[in-house]
Amino acid sequence: MNETYVGTDQDAADAARLAEGLRTLRELRSFYDQSTADLEAGREAGRARVAELQAEVDADIAKLADIVNEAAVEFNNAASELVETGFASPKVLTGKGLGTLRVKKS
């Protein structure tokens, strides 16, 4: 009879440990699921932020490219004017590093 009593106490203790272990696993799983959702939300927010920044950078680069193109057109016009007036030749300008600049076609 004493053995049955000890076995029953051990079964109860094992059941309590199992219940506690399952509760802990559920809590950890809930924490994992929430962390995974937070991570994905953070990634999505990061992708959106990167896309916004890329659009801003692209717009700035387009403005700068337009400015560079305008500067090249003005430079080429000034160089052409020197050549047309006879003050310089294309060969002389090129020799001084002042040859025609490439211009983006519209």
Biopython code that builds the backbone (N, CA, C, O; Angstrom):
import numpy as np
from Bio.PDB.StructureBuilder import StructureBuilder

atoms = [
    (1, "MET", "N", (0.817, -1.187, 0.000)),
    (1, "MET", "CA", (0.000, 0.000, 0.000)),
    (1, "MET", "C", (0.863, 1.254, 0.000)),
    (1, "MET", "O", (0.506, 2.261, -0.611)),
    (2, "ASN", "N", (1.950, 1.191, 0.657)),
    (2, "ASN", "CA", (2.864, 2.319, 0.687)),
    (2, "ASN", "C", (3.436, 2.584, -0.705)),
    (2, "ASN", "O", (3.626, 3.742, -1.078)),
    (3, "GLU", "N", (3.715, 1.527, -1.485)),
    (3, "GLU", "CA", (4.239, 1.688, -2.834)),
    (3, "GLU", "C", (3.228, 2.380, -3.742)),
    (3, "GLU", "O", (3.613, 3.199, -4.577)),
    (4, "THR", "N", (1.948, 2.068, -3.594)),
    (4, "THR", "CA", (0.899, 2.692, -4.382)),
    (4, "THR", "C", (0.826, 4.174, -4.057)),
    (4, "THR", "O", (0.653, 4.998, -4.954)),
    (5, "TYR", "N", (0.953, 4.510, -2.819)),
    (5, "TYR", "CA", (0.899, 5.900, -2.380)),
    (5, "TYR", "C", (2.074, 6.683, -2.969)),
    (5, "TYR", "O", (1.894, 7.800, -3.455)),
    (6, "VAL", "N", (3.271, 6.103, -2.927)),
    (6, "VAL", "CA", (4.460, 6.754, -3.471)),
    (6, "VAL", "C", (4.311, 6.911, -4.983)),
    (6, "VAL", "O", (4.652, 7.961, -5.528)),
    (7, "GLY", "N", (3.815, 5.898, -5.656)),
    (7, "GLY", "CA", (3.607, 5.961, -7.090)),
    (7, "GLY", "C", (2.610, 7.032, -7.459)),
    (7, "GLY", "O", (2.807, 7.739, -8.446)),
    (8, "THR", "N", (1.550, 7.170, -6.697)),
    (8, "THR", "CA", (0.533, 8.174, -6.960)),
    (8, "THR", "C", (1.100, 9.570, -6.748)),
    (8, "THR", "O", (0.816, 10.483, -7.524)),
    (9, "ASP", "N", (1.896, 9.737, -5.705)),
    (9, "ASP", "CA", (2.541, 11.035, -5.468)),
    (9, "ASP", "C", (3.500, 11.379, -6.612)),
    (9, "ASP", "O", (3.562, 12.522, -7.065)),
    (10, "GLN", "N", (4.242, 10.373, -7.067)),
    (10, "GLN", "CA", (5.181, 10.597, -8.163)),
    (10, "GLN", "C", (4.435, 10.933, -9.447)),
    (10, "GLN", "O", (4.860, 11.806, -10.204)),
    (11, "ASP", "N", (3.315, 10.236, -9.699)),
    (11, "ASP", "CA", (2.508, 10.531, -10.884)),
    (11, "ASP", "C", (1.985, 11.964, -10.837)),
    (11, "ASP", "O", (1.983, 12.675, -11.843)),
    (12, "ALA", "N", (1.544, 12.370, -9.654)),
    (12, "ALA", "CA", (1.037, 13.737, -9.494)),
    (12, "ALA", "C", (2.163, 14.747, -9.713)),
    (12, "ALA", "O", (1.962, 15.780, -10.351)),
    (13, "ALA", "N", (3.345, 14.442, -9.182)),
    (13, "ALA", "CA", (4.492, 15.340, -9.352)),
    (13, "ALA", "C", (4.896, 15.404, -10.826)),
    (13, "ALA", "O", (5.200, 16.478, -11.344)),
    (14, "ASP", "N", (4.897, 14.257, -11.494)),
    (14, "ASP", "CA", (5.226, 14.228, -12.921)),
    (14, "ASP", "C", (4.201, 15.011, -13.741)),
    (14, "ASP", "O", (4.558, 15.748, -14.660)),
    (15, "ALA", "N", (2.935, 14.843, -13.397)),
    (15, "ALA", "CA", (1.871, 15.563, -14.104)),
    (15, "ALA", "C", (2.023, 17.070, -13.899)),
    (15, "ALA", "O", (1.812, 17.850, -14.827)),
    (16, "ALA", "N", (2.390, 17.476, -12.678)),
    (16, "ALA", "CA", (2.583, 18.902, -12.391)),
    (16, "ALA", "C", (3.777, 19.444, -13.188)),
    (16, "ALA", "O", (3.709, 20.543, -13.739)),
    (17, "ARG", "N", (4.874, 18.666, -13.249)),
    (17, "ARG", "CA", (6.049, 19.082, -14.025)),
    (17, "ARG", "C", (5.711, 19.186, -15.507)),
    (17, "ARG", "O", (6.124, 20.122, -16.190)),
    (18, "LEU", "N", (4.946, 18.199, -15.991)),
    (18, "LEU", "CA", (4.537, 18.218, -17.391)),
    (18, "LEU", "C", (3.670, 19.440, -17.686)),
    (18, "LEU", "O", (3.862, 20.119, -18.694)),
    (19, "ALA", "N", (2.710, 19.712, -16.791)),
    (19, "ALA", "CA", (1.826, 20.867, -16.976)),
    (19, "ALA", "C", (2.632, 22.164, -16.968)),
    (19, "ALA", "O", (2.388, 23.057, -17.780)),
    (20, "GLU", "N", (3.590, 22.263, -16.052)),
    (20, "GLU", "CA", (4.434, 23.463, -15.975)),
    (20, "GLU", "C", (5.299, 23.591, -17.235)),
    (20, "GLU", "O", (5.462, 24.685, -17.776)),
    (21, "GLY", "N", (5.843, 22.474, -17.688)),
    (21, "GLY", "CA", (6.650, 22.481, -18.904)),
    (21, "GLY", "C", (5.834, 22.895, -20.118)),
    (21, "GLY", "O", (6.306, 23.673, -20.946)),
    (22, "LEU", "N", (4.621, 22.385, -20.232)),
    (22, "LEU", "CA", (3.748, 22.754, -21.349)),
    (22, "LEU", "C", (3.373, 24.231, -21.294)),
    (22, "LEU", "O", (3.318, 24.901, -22.325)),
    (23, "ARG", "N", (3.114, 24.738, -20.087)),
    (23, "ARG", "CA", (2.793, 26.160, -19.923)),
    (23, "ARG", "C", (3.983, 27.017, -20.372)),
    (23, "ARG", "O", (3.815, 28.012, -21.076)),
    (24, "THR", "N", (5.172, 26.618, -19.957)),
    (24, "THR", "CA", (6.380, 27.344, -20.348)),
    (24, "THR", "C", (6.565, 27.312, -21.864)),
    (24, "THR", "O", (6.888, 28.328, -22.479)),
    (25, "LEU", "N", (6.355, 26.131, -22.465)),
    (25, "LEU", "CA", (6.468, 26.025, -23.924)),
    (25, "LEU", "C", (5.468, 26.919, -24.632)),
    (25, "LEU", "O", (5.803, 27.555, -25.632)),
    (26, "ARG", "N", (4.241, 26.976, -24.126)),
    (26, "ARG", "CA", (3.228, 27.844, -24.744)),
    (26, "ARG", "C", (3.638, 29.314, -24.651)),
    (26, "ARG", "O", (3.482, 30.074, -25.606)),
    (27, "GLU", "N", (4.165, 29.704, -23.483)),
    (27, "GLU", "CA", (4.618, 31.090, -23.313)),
    (27, "GLU", "C", (5.766, 31.400, -24.278)),
    (27, "GLU", "O", (5.787, 32.447, -24.925)),
    (28, "LEU", "N", (6.714, 30.470, -24.360)),
    (28, "LEU", "CA", (7.849, 30.680, -25.260)),
    (28, "LEU", "C", (7.410, 30.716, -26.719)),
    (28, "LEU", "O", (7.933, 31.500, -27.510)),
    (29, "ARG", "N", (6.452, 29.868, -27.072)),
    (29, "ARG", "CA", (5.947, 29.863, -28.449)),
    (29, "ARG", "C", (5.237, 31.177, -28.757)),
    (29, "ARG", "O", (5.384, 31.727, -29.848)),
    (30, "SER", "N", (4.473, 31.672, -27.797)),
    (30, "SER", "CA", (3.788, 32.949, -27.974)),
    (30, "SER", "C", (4.811, 34.076, -28.154)),
    (30, "SER", "O", (4.653, 34.942, -29.015)),
    (31, "PHE", "N", (5.858, 34.048, -27.332)),
    (31, "PHE", "CA", (6.921, 35.045, -27.446)),
    (31, "PHE", "C", (7.598, 34.941, -28.815)),
    (31, "PHE", "O", (7.864, 35.958, -29.456)),
    (32, "TYR", "N", (7.873, 33.720, -29.259)),
    (32, "TYR", "CA", (8.485, 33.494, -30.570)),
    (32, "TYR", "C", (7.584, 34.025, -31.679)),
    (32, "TYR", "O", (8.050, 34.734, -32.571)),
    (33, "ASP", "N", (6.304, 33.688, -31.631)),
    (33, "ASP", "CA", (5.372, 34.139, -32.669)),
    (33, "ASP", "C", (5.301, 35.661, -32.722)),
    (33, "ASP", "O", (5.296, 36.249, -33.803)),
    (34, "GLN", "N", (5.247, 36.305, -31.537)),
    (34, "GLN", "CA", (5.188, 37.767, -31.487)),
    (34, "GLN", "C", (6.486, 38.374, -32.017)),
    (34, "GLN", "O", (6.470, 39.359, -32.756)),
    (35, "SER", "N", (7.605, 37.774, -31.628)),
    (35, "SER", "CA", (8.903, 38.275, -32.099)),
    (35, "SER", "C", (9.029, 38.135, -33.612)),
    (35, "SER", "O", (9.558, 39.023, -34.281)),
    (36, "THR", "N", (8.545, 37.023, -34.145)),
    (36, "THR", "CA", (8.577, 36.806, -35.592)),
    (36, "THR", "C", (7.718, 37.845, -36.309)),
    (36, "THR", "O", (8.122, 38.390, -37.336)),
    (37, "ALA", "N", (6.543, 38.112, -35.768)),
    (37, "ALA", "CA", (5.664, 39.127, -36.366)),
    (37, "ALA", "C", (6.313, 40.511, -36.292)),
    (37, "ALA", "O", (6.251, 41.279, -37.253)),
    (38, "ASP", "N", (6.936, 40.831, -35.150)),
    (38, "ASP", "CA", (7.620, 42.119, -35.002)),
    (38, "ASP", "C", (8.782, 42.240, -35.991)),
    (38, "ASP", "O", (9.003, 43.296, -36.582)),
    (39, "LEU", "N", (9.516, 41.144, -36.157)),
    (39, "LEU", "CA", (10.636, 41.143, -37.094)),
    (39, "LEU", "C", (10.154, 41.398, -38.517)),
    (39, "LEU", "O", (10.744, 42.204, -39.236)),
    (40, "GLU", "N", (9.104, 40.728, -38.923)),
    (40, "GLU", "CA", (8.583, 40.910, -40.283)),
    (40, "GLU", "C", (8.051, 42.328, -40.475)),
    (40, "GLU", "O", (8.237, 42.928, -41.534)),
    (41, "ALA", "N", (7.388, 42.862, -39.445)),
    (41, "ALA", "CA", (6.898, 44.244, -39.533)),
    (41, "ALA", "C", (8.077, 45.211, -39.657)),
    (41, "ALA", "O", (8.019, 46.177, -40.418)),
    (42, "GLY", "N", (9.145, 44.944, -38.904)),
    (42, "GLY", "CA", (10.339, 45.780, -38.995)),
    (42, "GLY", "C", (10.986, 45.702, -40.365)),
    (42, "GLY", "O", (11.435, 46.709, -40.911)),
    (43, "ARG", "N", (11.030, 44.499, -40.912)),
    (43, "ARG", "CA", (11.589, 44.338, -42.257)),
    (43, "ARG", "C", (10.763, 45.100, -43.284)),
    (43, "ARG", "O", (11.313, 45.771, -44.158)),
    (44, "GLU", "N", (9.455, 44.995, -43.178)),
    (44, "GLU", "CA", (8.573, 45.691, -44.129)),
    (44, "GLU", "C", (8.748, 47.201, -44.007)),
    (44, "GLU", "O", (8.820, 47.909, -45.012)),
    (45, "ALA", "N", (8.817, 47.691, -42.763)),
    (45, "ALA", "CA", (9.037, 49.126, -42.556)),
    (45, "ALA", "C", (10.392, 49.540, -43.134)),
    (45, "ALA", "O", (10.520, 50.612, -43.725)),
    (46, "GLY", "N", (11.393, 48.689, -42.960)),
    (46, "GLY", "CA", (12.715, 48.972, -43.512)),
    (46, "GLY", "C", (12.698, 49.015, -45.030)),
    (46, "GLY", "O", (13.310, 49.892, -45.640)),
    (47, "ARG", "N", (11.991, 48.059, -45.645)),
    (47, "ARG", "CA", (11.895, 48.056, -47.112)),
    (47, "ARG", "C", (11.197, 49.318, -47.609)),
    (47, "ARG", "O", (11.603, 49.904, -48.612)),
    (48, "ALA", "N", (10.150, 49.734, -46.906)),
    (48, "ALA", "CA", (9.427, 50.949, -47.309)),
    (48, "ALA", "C", (10.335, 52.169, -47.171)),
    (48, "ALA", "O", (10.348, 53.043, -48.039)),
    (49, "ARG", "N", (11.090, 52.224, -46.080)),
    (49, "ARG", "CA", (11.990, 53.359, -45.861)),
    (49, "ARG", "C", (13.088, 53.394, -46.926)),
    (49, "ARG", "O", (13.423, 54.459, -47.444)),
    (50, "VAL", "N", (13.641, 52.232, -47.246)),
    (50, "VAL", "CA", (14.676, 52.161, -48.281)),
    (50, "VAL", "C", (14.111, 52.621, -49.623)),
    (50, "VAL", "O", (14.775, 53.348, -50.362)),
    (51, "ALA", "N", (12.889, 52.199, -49.940)),
    (51, "ALA", "CA", (12.265, 52.607, -51.207)),
    (51, "ALA", "C", (12.069, 54.122, -51.251)),
    (51, "ALA", "O", (12.305, 54.750, -52.283)),
    (52, "GLU", "N", (11.637, 54.706, -50.134)),
    (52, "GLU", "CA", (11.458, 56.163, -50.079)),
    (52, "GLU", "C", (12.795, 56.878, -50.267)),
    (52, "GLU", "O", (12.898, 57.840, -51.027)),
    (53, "LEU", "N", (13.819, 56.388, -49.558)),
    (53, "LEU", "CA", (15.138, 57.007, -49.678)),
    (53, "LEU", "C", (15.695, 56.849, -51.092)),
    (53, "LEU", "O", (16.315, 57.770, -51.624)),
    (54, "GLN", "N", (15.474, 55.682, -51.700)),
    (54, "GLN", "CA", (15.960, 55.466, -53.066)),
    (54, "GLN", "C", (15.280, 56.419, -54.036)),
    (54, "GLN", "O", (15.927, 56.957, -54.934)),
    (55, "ALA", "N", (13.983, 56.631, -53.862)),
    (55, "ALA", "CA", (13.261, 57.567, -54.726)),
    (55, "ALA", "C", (13.814, 58.983, -54.550)),
    (55, "ALA", "O", (13.962, 59.724, -55.521)),
    (56, "GLU", "N", (14.114, 59.349, -53.310)),
    (56, "GLU", "CA", (14.675, 60.674, -53.034)),
    (56, "GLU", "C", (16.060, 60.815, -53.676)),
    (56, "GLU", "O", (16.364, 61.835, -54.294)),
    (57, "VAL", "N", (16.887, 59.790, -53.526)),
    (57, "VAL", "CA", (18.227, 59.815, -54.121)),
    (57, "VAL", "C", (18.126, 59.881, -55.642)),
    (57, "VAL", "O", (18.846, 60.648, -56.280)),
    (58, "ASP", "N", (17.238, 59.082, -56.222)),
    (58, "ASP", "CA", (17.063, 59.097, -57.680)),
    (58, "ASP", "C", (16.640, 60.477, -58.178)),
    (58, "ASP", "O", (17.118, 60.941, -59.213)),
    (59, "ALA", "N", (15.744, 61.130, -57.441)),
    (59, "ALA", "CA", (15.298, 62.471, -57.830)),
    (59, "ALA", "C", (16.459, 63.463, -57.747)),
    (59, "ALA", "O", (16.630, 64.300, -58.633)),
    (60, "ASP", "N", (17.256, 63.366, -56.676)),
    (60, "ASP", "CA", (18.409, 64.257, -56.535)),
    (60, "ASP", "C", (19.427, 64.022, -57.650)),
    (60, "ASP", "O", (19.988, 64.971, -58.198)),
    (61, "ILE", "N", (19.658, 62.764, -57.978)),
    (61, "ILE", "CA", (20.612, 62.444, -59.047)),
    (61, "ILE", "C", (20.107, 62.970, -60.386)),
    (61, "ILE", "O", (20.895, 63.472, -61.187)),
    (62, "ALA", "N", (18.818, 62.863, -60.636)),
    (62, "ALA", "CA", (18.255, 63.381, -61.891)),
    (62, "ALA", "C", (18.451, 64.891, -61.976)),
    (62, "ALA", "O", (18.786, 65.416, -63.038)),
    (63, "LYS", "N", (18.241, 65.596, -60.853)),
    (63, "LYS", "CA", (18.455, 67.048, -60.845)),
    (63, "LYS", "C", (19.920, 67.373, -61.132)),
    (63, "LYS", "O", (20.230, 68.257, -61.932)),
    (64, "LEU", "N", (20.817, 66.640, -60.463)),
    (64, "LEU", "CA", (22.245, 66.882, -60.680)),
    (64, "LEU", "C", (22.653, 66.564, -62.116)),
    (64, "LEU", "O", (23.471, 67.276, -62.699)),
    (65, "ALA", "N", (22.096, 65.513, -62.683)),
    (65, "ALA", "CA", (22.403, 65.167, -64.078)),
    (65, "ALA", "C", (21.948, 66.280, -65.013)),
    (65, "ALA", "O", (22.637, 66.602, -65.981)),
    (66, "ASP", "N", (20.791, 66.866, -64.726)),
    (66, "ASP", "CA", (20.317, 67.992, -65.543)),
    (66, "ASP", "C", (21.257, 69.187, -65.427)),
    (66, "ASP", "O", (21.549, 69.855, -66.418)),
    (67, "ILE", "N", (21.726, 69.449, -64.218)),
    (67, "ILE", "CA", (22.654, 70.568, -63.998)),
    (67, "ILE", "C", (23.959, 70.321, -64.751)),
    (67, "ILE", "O", (24.495, 71.227, -65.390)),
    (68, "VAL", "N", (24.467, 69.090, -64.672)),
    (68, "VAL", "CA", (25.703, 68.742, -65.389)),
    (68, "VAL", "C", (25.505, 68.919, -66.888)),
    (68, "VAL", "O", (26.373, 69.460, -67.573)),
    (69, "ASN", "N", (24.377, 68.470, -67.390)),
    (69, "ASN", "CA", (24.090, 68.585, -68.822)),
    (69, "ASN", "C", (24.023, 70.053, -69.244)),
    (69, "ASN", "O", (24.570, 70.434, -70.279)),
    (70, "GLU", "N", (23.349, 70.871, -68.437)),
    (70, "GLU", "CA", (23.254, 72.305, -68.744)),
    (70, "GLU", "C", (24.636, 72.951, -68.742)),
    (70, "GLU", "O", (24.939, 73.786, -69.595)),
    (71, "ALA", "N", (25.472, 72.562, -67.777)),
    (71, "ALA", "CA", (26.827, 73.116, -67.713)),
    (71, "ALA", "C", (27.629, 72.711, -68.948)),
    (71, "ALA", "O", (28.384, 73.519, -69.490)),
    (72, "ALA", "N", (27.472, 71.474, -69.391)),
    (72, "ALA", "CA", (28.186, 71.008, -70.588)),
    (72, "ALA", "C", (27.721, 71.762, -71.825)),
    (72, "ALA", "O", (28.535, 72.121, -72.676)),
    (73, "VAL", "N", (26.421, 72.006, -71.930)),
    (73, "VAL", "CA", (25.889, 72.754, -73.076)),
    (73, "VAL", "C", (26.459, 74.167, -73.077)),
    (73, "VAL", "O", (26.888, 74.660, -74.120)),
    (74, "GLU", "N", (26.466, 74.817, -71.925)),
    (74, "GLU", "CA", (27.010, 76.178, -71.836)),
    (74, "GLU", "C", (28.497, 76.192, -72.181)),
    (74, "GLU", "O", (28.967, 77.077, -72.896)),
    (75, "PHE", "N", (29.234, 75.203, -71.666)),
    (75, "PHE", "CA", (30.662, 75.108, -71.966)),
    (75, "PHE", "C", (30.883, 74.940, -73.466)),
    (75, "PHE", "O", (31.703, 75.637, -74.065)),
    (76, "ASN", "N", (30.147, 74.013, -74.063)),
    (76, "ASN", "CA", (30.297, 73.765, -75.507)),
    (76, "ASN", "C", (29.938, 75.003, -76.320)),
    (76, "ASN", "O", (30.593, 75.303, -77.317)),
    (77, "ASN", "N", (28.899, 75.722, -75.899)),
    (77, "ASN", "CA", (28.517, 76.954, -76.599)),
    (77, "ASN", "C", (29.629, 77.996, -76.512)),
    (77, "ASN", "O", (29.948, 78.662, -77.496)),
    (78, "ALA", "N", (30.217, 78.127, -75.316)),
    (78, "ALA", "CA", (31.302, 79.099, -75.145)),
    (78, "ALA", "C", (32.519, 78.693, -75.976)),
    (78, "ALA", "O", (33.172, 79.546, -76.577)),
    (79, "ALA", "N", (32.823, 77.402, -76.012)),
    (79, "ALA", "CA", (33.957, 76.924, -76.813)),
    (79, "ALA", "C", (33.692, 77.158, -78.300)),
    (79, "ALA", "O", (34.590, 77.569, -79.034)),
    (80, "SER", "N", (32.472, 76.901, -78.738)),
    (80, "SER", "CA", (32.111, 77.126, -80.150)),
    (80, "SER", "C", (32.242, 78.596, -80.506)),
    (80, "SER", "O", (32.671, 78.945, -81.605)),
    (81, "GLU", "N", (31.872, 79.441, -79.577)),
    (81, "GLU", "CA", (31.963, 80.887, -79.811)),
    (81, "GLU", "C", (33.420, 81.309, -80.000)),
    (81, "GLU", "O", (33.725, 82.129, -80.866)),
    (82, "LEU", "N", (34.320, 80.744, -79.188)),
    (82, "LEU", "CA", (35.751, 81.053, -79.344)),
    (82, "LEU", "C", (36.269, 80.575, -80.700)),
    (82, "LEU", "O", (37.053, 81.264, -81.352)),
    (83, "VAL", "N", (35.826, 79.400, -81.111)),
    (83, "VAL", "CA", (36.261, 78.855, -82.402)),
    (83, "VAL", "C", (35.703, 79.702, -83.537)),
    (83, "VAL", "O", (36.425, 80.012, -84.485)),
    (84, "GLU", "N", (34.430, 80.080, -83.456)),
    (84, "GLU", "CA", (33.782, 80.863, -84.519)),
    (84, "GLU", "C", (34.406, 82.242, -84.666)),
    (84, "GLU", "O", (34.497, 82.768, -85.776)),
    (85, "THR", "N", (34.833, 82.824, -83.565)),
    (85, "THR", "CA", (35.428, 84.167, -83.637)),
    (85, "THR", "C", (36.899, 84.117, -84.033)),
    (85, "THR", "O", (37.516, 85.153, -84.283)),
    (86, "GLY", "N", (37.458, 82.912, -84.088)),
    (86, "GLY", "CA", (38.847, 82.770, -84.515)),
    (86, "GLY", "C", (39.861, 82.886, -83.397)),
    (86, "GLY", "O", (41.063, 82.853, -83.661)),
    (87, "PHE", "N", (39.423, 83.017, -82.175)),
    (87, "PHE", "CA", (40.368, 83.141, -81.063)),
    (87, "PHE", "C", (40.986, 81.805, -80.664)),
    (87, "PHE", "O", (42.004, 81.777, -79.972)),
    (88, "ALA", "N", (40.388, 80.711, -81.089)),
    (88, "ALA", "CA", (40.922, 79.380, -80.754)),
    (88, "ALA", "C", (40.462, 78.392, -81.809)),
    (88, "ALA", "O", (39.502, 78.632, -82.542)),
    (89, "SER", "N", (41.165, 77.289, -81.866)),
    (89, "SER", "CA", (40.744, 76.216, -82.773)),
    (89, "SER", "C", (40.343, 75.012, -81.919)),
    (89, "SER", "O", (40.779, 74.890, -80.775)),
    (90, "PRO", "N", (39.516, 74.129, -82.471)),
    (90, "PRO", "CA", (39.133, 72.942, -81.707)),
    (90, "PRO", "C", (40.356, 72.146, -81.247)),
    (90, "PRO", "O", (40.364, 71.588, -80.150)),
    (91, "LYS", "N", (41.391, 72.097, -82.096)),
    (91, "LYS", "CA", (42.596, 71.342, -81.752)),
    (91, "LYS", "C", (43.308, 71.964, -80.549)),
    (91, "LYS", "O", (43.758, 71.252, -79.651)),
    (92, "VAL", "N", (43.408, 73.291, -80.536)),
    (92, "VAL", "CA", (44.067, 73.984, -79.422)),
    (92, "VAL", "C", (43.270, 73.780, -78.135)),
    (92, "VAL", "O", (43.838, 73.494, -77.081)),
    (93, "LEU", "N", (41.954, 73.931, -78.233)),
    (93, "LEU", "CA", (41.116, 73.746, -77.039)),
    (93, "LEU", "C", (41.239, 72.316, -76.502)),
    (93, "LEU", "O", (41.345, 72.105, -75.293)),
    (94, "THR", "N", (41.224, 71.349, -77.406)),
    (94, "THR", "CA", (41.357, 69.949, -76.987)),
    (94, "THR", "C", (42.718, 69.716, -76.346)),
    (94, "THR", "O", (42.822, 68.997, -75.351)),
    (95, "GLY", "N", (43.754, 70.315, -76.905)),
    (95, "GLY", "CA", (45.100, 70.184, -76.349)),
    (95, "GLY", "C", (45.213, 70.739, -74.943)),
    (95, "GLY", "O", (46.040, 70.277, -74.157)),
    (96, "LYS", "N", (44.397, 71.719, -74.620)),
    (96, "LYS", "CA", (44.401, 72.318, -73.280)),
    (96, "LYS", "C", (43.390, 71.642, -72.349)),
    (96, "LYS", "O", (43.156, 72.104, -71.233)),
    (97, "GLY", "N", (42.797, 70.544, -72.821)),
    (97, "GLY", "CA", (41.798, 69.851, -71.995)),
    (97, "GLY", "C", (40.452, 70.531, -72.012)),
    (97, "GLY", "O", (39.622, 70.303, -71.132)),
    (98, "LEU", "N", (40.229, 71.376, -73.023)),
    (98, "LEU", "CA", (38.981, 72.132, -73.102)),
    (98, "LEU", "C", (38.164, 71.749, -74.332)),
    (98, "LEU", "O", (37.446, 72.573, -74.899)),
    (99, "GLY", "N", (38.286, 70.498, -74.731)),
    (99, "GLY", "CA", (37.537, 70.019, -75.885)),
    (99, "GLY", "C", (36.054, 69.893, -75.568)),
    (99, "GLY", "O", (35.623, 70.072, -74.429)),
    (100, "THR", "N", (35.304, 69.588, -76.583)),
    (100, "THR", "CA", (33.847, 69.473, -76.463)),
    (100, "THR", "C", (33.468, 68.417, -75.426)),
    (100, "THR", "O", (34.041, 67.329, -75.380)),
    (101, "LEU", "N", (32.501, 68.765, -74.609)),
    (101, "LEU", "CA", (31.984, 67.832, -73.590)),
    (101, "LEU", "C", (30.780, 67.088, -74.133)),
    (101, "LEU", "O", (29.999, 67.626, -74.918)),
    (102, "ARG", "N", (30.641, 65.847, -73.706)),
    (102, "ARG", "CA", (29.472, 65.073, -74.130)),
    (102, "ARG", "C", (28.225, 65.600, -73.438)),
    (102, "ARG", "O", (28.238, 65.958, -72.260)),
    (103, "VAL", "N", (27.154, 65.632, -74.208)),
    (103, "VAL", "CA", (25.881, 66.146, -73.707)),
    (103, "VAL", "C", (24.836, 65.055, -73.847)),
    (103, "VAL", "O", (24.775, 64.356, -74.859)),
    (104, "LYS", "N", (24.017, 64.922, -72.818)),
    (104, "LYS", "CA", (22.923, 63.951, -72.867)),
    (104, "LYS", "C", (21.893, 64.424, -73.873)),
    (104, "LYS", "O", (21.461, 65.576, -73.841)),
    (105, "LYS", "N", (21.501, 63.526, -74.769)),
    (105, "LYS", "CA", (20.510, 63.888, -75.780)),
    (105, "LYS", "C", (19.126, 63.857, -75.160)),
    (105, "LYS", "O", (18.798, 62.971, -74.371)),
    (106, "SER", "N", (18.326, 64.839, -75.533)),
    (106, "SER", "CA", (16.980, 64.947, -74.967)),
    (106, "SER", "C", (16.029, 63.974, -75.601)),
    (106, "SER", "O", (14.854, 63.934, -75.239)),
]
sb = StructureBuilder()
sb.init_structure("model")
sb.init_model(0)
sb.init_chain("A")
sb.init_seg("    ")
for serial, (resi, resn, name, xyz) in enumerate(atoms, 1):
    if name == "N":
        sb.init_residue(resn, " ", resi, " ")
    sb.init_atom(name, np.array(xyz, "f"), 0.0, 1.0, " ", f" {name:<3s}", serial, name[0])
structure = sb.get_structure()
